[in-house]
C-alpha cells in the first residue's frame, strides 16, 4: 500500500494513464439491446429480475408444463437407452440438457467472453441432441 501511495504522489501521470483521471466524467448514453435485455424490471426487489431471468424461468416452467401434459397422454416417462447406454426418461433428458447447457455457457464465459449468442446456439443443439439421442 505504501508503494502505491508513493507511486501515486510521485508519478500522477501513471495513475491518469490507467484511466483514473476520467472516472467522474459523465458517460455518453447509447441505447443497446444488451442494456434493454439486462436492465432491472423491479427496483428494490430481493432478486435482480431482468428480461433475461424472466425468459429463463418461463422457459424452464414452460418445458416442465409441456412434459406434464405429455405425461398425461403417454405415461411412464418414455424410458429408453441413450447414446452412452443410460436408460433415461423425459425428465432425465430435460435435466441432462439443462445441466449440459449450463456447462456450455459457463465454459464459454470462462474461456471466450460475454457474447452469448454462439453458446445459445450450441446449447439448443445440445438440448435437441439430448432429447433425440439420450
Secondary structure, DSSP 8 states (H G I E B T S, - for coil): -HHHHHHHHH-HHHHHHTTGGGTTS-------HHHHHHS-SSSS-SS---HHHHHHHHHHHHHHHHHHHHHHHSTT---EE-TTS-EE-HHHHHHHHHHHHHHHHHHHHHHT-S--HHHHHHHHHHHHHHHHH-
